[in-house]
Amino acid sequence: MKGHGGALTTTTPVRFNLETLRSRESELTAVHEGFRSARLSLDLTRGKPSPAQLALSDDLDAANGPPAAADGTDVRNYGGLDGLPEARQLGAAWLGVRPDEVIAGGNSSLTLMYLYLLNAWLHGPAGPDTAWRASGPARFLCPVPGYDRHFAILEDLGIEMINVPMRDDGPDMDQVEEHVRTDASIRGIWCVPKYSNPGGQVYSENTIDRLARLATIAGPHFRILCDNAYAFHDLDDEPPRLANIMDACRRHHTEDSLVLFASTSKVTRAGAGICFMGGSPATLDWFRRRLQVVTIGPDKVNQLRHVRFLRDLDHVRDHMRKHAAILRPKFDLVCRRLSEGLDGTATGTWTTPRGGYFVAFDARPGLAGEIVRLAAHAGVKLTPAGATFPYRRDPDDTNIRLAPTFPELTDLDQAMRVFVVCVELASIRQTLANR
């Protein structure tokens, strides 16, 4: 099990004779059939906020007030491509950059990620004659296991993805630097630096510094796409500290290589929040030329009420402590069920994150797909095996992403009981098949 300190420990295999294994397999099969007969319908597929979390932001509806921003702008009208100044101010504090280095947008940071990469592909990330599509093959480094939606954007654009293993302190930077140094077609790397999806890793200060130095050894127009989706999604009151990546880039004079993203999607309302994109003035200036073709401006009414509701980072942190009070028991339950059911069996390892939205489980090689199949037959939907890898191909078929945030505790408890049975059943059957 991987604990709060991030160190991975493996359990010692419990050795059974063949008769004991067959007896246990029969017992588990009967339990699994019982789950099937119960006609369960439980879902651990996506990291959605629960209704109780969404209700924490119901006061947004009372935060509308007069339809005028601080500078007198009528937020009901057209204009304001960069978003409201006060929204950009909040975004700057959120991302750790200056207000002139932020664009505040609509409800989805994923939209800005797609638009940025589409622009880089078609028109270039740094002006005329820098288009990725016009300068040979384009490849991207993808820490794995990682976020399926990041991979989907690259696949949609036809940008080749290269797996890089995740470590406890972030991507394997030795491999990252080797790829970047030896292959000029590497255009960038995806990063989720705090509570990475799905493992919950927090990048170390050394990893952040090495990322900031990549542009000094990379091919032209290399980009770090940094999705800080879980910046304030802490589960305890003394969270790990994430080094400021823009400050690190400034030290190495690589500011133009960094593009930052974040949103309030799991802070206020998942479908009606606001998002931020951060980058150097040169990065944003070139991107605006494309953005103004797509939109006349974001929903400034929603931006204004978010600023009035969230106010500043101190109030954001206070708000997120309320989220933590709802989520902590769920994460504790997941880890407790895994420990009670699987400790000492050598059937898998898992993360115990200090924040974020997921728990990553690694089964024995070759079993993730079978575990997901068994769980589905028992009425529990899991994220498809392979989803946390580019092209949906987990080379070892081991990783399963568990999303405990949405279900009620009683449903989550039942789902985890099913999951533990499926893990042990698949593992025993694999052992028997190999004897």
Secondary structure, 3 states (H helix, E strand, C coil): CECCCCCECCCCCCCCCHHHHHHHHHHHHHHHHHHHHCCCCEEECCCCCCHHHHHCCHHHHHCCCCCECCCCCECCCCCCCCCCHHHHHHHHHHHCCCHHHEEECCCCHHHHHHHHHHHHHHCCCCCCCCCHHHCCCCEEEEEECCCHHHHHHHHHHCCEEEEEEEECCEECHHHHHHHHHHCCCEEEEEECCECCCCCCCECCHHHHHHHHCHHHCCCCCCEEEEECCCCCCECCCCCCCCCCHHHHHHHCCCHHHEEEEEECCCCCCCCCCCEEEEECHHHHHHHHHHHHHHCCCCCHHHHHHHHHHHCCHHHHHHHHHHHHHHHHHHHHHHHHHHHHHHCCCCCEEEECCCECCCEEEEECCCCHHHHHHHHHHCCEEECCCCCCCHHHCCCCCCEEEECCCCCCHHHHHHHHHHHHHHHHHHHHHHHHHCC
